[in-house]
Amino acid sequence: MAELGLVRQVAREVIWNYFAPVVKRVIPESIFTEPRGRVDSRSWDAAIDVVQQSLLRIAAGKDVTDDQDRTLTAVFMECEELRAKKYLEVVRTNDDLAKKYAAAPRTITNWRKEGCPFEDGQWAVLDWLAERRYAPAGAKMKFAKQLSKRQDKALSSAMMAELNFHVLKARQLKAAYQDKGLRPPDWLRGFRAKH
């Protein structure tokens, strides 16, 4: 437990002494106002690289004891765990998404405002896109097969929902006739009464 405290202390010192001056050069200052996870991953990894290089320089020093070497190794491995792929939520830019979905960046901005689930992956985006009245021509061409399948599935689901609704209404109507002691019309004969 004491070793973990030492690792954290060394990590703080390394970050304070080596990371802070470099951060202003590697990562734009404007990103520090955003919430955790909204940092450009390349800048994040570049800053981690600088910290790891500093750790290696310290470890290469002649006056490093075995305990300090183990601590530096632990801090180095902790830096690996803080890599963007493992630590950050990947937020793709509008330009990246515009290329992926063959749409204009402004369209992607509008989709974000309308609640497009980009963070849930391509399948969720295509499901969302298939439910919309319009899709950009480029997206229609690029994802024609997937959108067609999703629209067919959505149409058949809507038709089944409407059919089930009308069957329920027919059952309720037959039950109403029976409750009043009346004979239901012949076309209601095939339906079970729903009380």
N, C-alpha and C positions, 0 to 999 in steps of 0.2 A: 504494500500500500504506500509505503514511504517512497518507493521507487517511482510510482505513478505521480506522486506530488512533485518529485524532482524533475520528471519528464515534462510536466506542465510548466514548471518554473523555467526550465531551460527553453521550452518552446516559446514562452512569453518573452524571454530575453532575446531570443533569436529574432522573433517577429518584430519586437520593438526596435532592436538595434539595426537589423538588416532589411526588414521588410518595409517599414514606414518610409524611409527616404526613397525607396525604389517605387513604391506604390504610385506616387505622383507622376512618375515617368511612364510607367507601364499601363496603369488603369486610369482612364479619365476621371477627374474629380466628380463629375456630374453623377456618376453611377452610385456614389455613396449615399445619395438621397433616396434611392429606390430600396424597396424591401429586399430581404435575403432571397437569393435565387434569381434575381433579374440582372445579373452581371453577364457580360459577354464571356463565353467560356474560354475563348482563346486568350483574352487578357488575364482571366483568372489563372489559367494554367501557366502563363508566362510569369506571373508573380510567384506562383508556387515553385517554378523552376529556379527563380532567383534565390528564394529562400533555401532550396535544396543545394544549390551551388555554394551558398555561404556556409551551410552545414558541412559540406565536403571540405571546404577550405579550413574550417575550424578543426575537423577531424584529422586533417593531414598535418596539423601542427605537431611539433615534437613533444610539447609539454601536456598532452592529453592522456589522462589516466584511463585504465580499463573501465572503471565505473562511468566516467564521462563519455567514453566511446560508446558504451551500451546505451547511455541516455541520448546521445546524438543520433545513434542508429534508430532508436525508438521514435525520436522526433522526425527523422527523415521518413520513416514508415508512416507516421501519422500524416505527414504532408502528402504522401501517396494516396492516403484515404480521402484527403480533401480535394483530390482532382475533380475537375468539373463533371466528368461522367458519373462519378459516384456521389458527389456532394450537391451539385447545383441542379436545379430544375431547368431543363433546357427550354428556352423561349426562343422560338425561331422568329426571325425578322419578317416584316411584311414582304420585303423583296424576295427572300427565300421561299416564302409560302406562295407568292405570286408566280414564281417560276414553277414550283411543284404543281400547282393547280391551274396553270395556264390562264391566269387572270391578271388584271392590273393591280398594282399595289394599293391603289385607292379602293378597289373592290374588296381587298383583304381587310383594309381598315374598317369598311362598312360592315363586312361580315363579322368582325370581332365585336362591333357595337351591337349587332343583332344576335349575338350569342353563339356563333359558330364554335363547335367544340374542338378547336385545333389541338388542345392539350391531350385529347383522348385518342388521337391518331387518325390516320387516313380513312379507316372504315367509318368512324363516327362522322367525319367531315362529309364523306360521300353520302351517308344516310341523311345527314342534315340537308345537303345540297339537293338530293332527290326529292325531298319534301317541298322544296321551294317552287314557286311558279316559274321563275326564270333562272337560268344558269348561263354564265358567259360562254360564248361560242367556243373558245379555246378549251374550256373545261368539258364542254359537251363532247367535243371531238376526242380529247385525250382519254376521257373516262366513259365513253359511249356505252361500252358493254356493261360496266359496273352500274352506271346510272340507270340503264334500261332494265336490268334485273331488279334493282331496288324499286324503281317506279312500278314495275309489274307486280312485285310483291306487295307494295303499299296499296296498289289498286285492288288486288285480290283480297287483302286484309280489310280494306274499306267495304268491299262488296259483301264479304262474309259477316262483318259487323252489322251492316244494314239488313242482311238476310236474317240474322239471329234476332235483331230488334223486331222485325215484322213477324217472325214466328212467335216470339213472346207475346206480341200484341194479339195475334190470332188465338193463342191459347187463353189469354185473358178474356177475350171476347167470347170464346166458347164457354168458359167458366161462368161468365156473366149470364149467358143464356140459360145455362143449367141451374144457376142459383135462383133465377126467376121462374123456373119450372117450364121454360119454353124449349122447344125443339130447335137446336142450332141449324143453320142452313147447311145444305149438302157439302158445300165447299170447305166447311170447317170439320167435316167428319174425320179427316186424317190427322187432326191435331189433338194432342192430349190436353185436357183442361188444366189450367194453372190457377190454383186457388191461393 
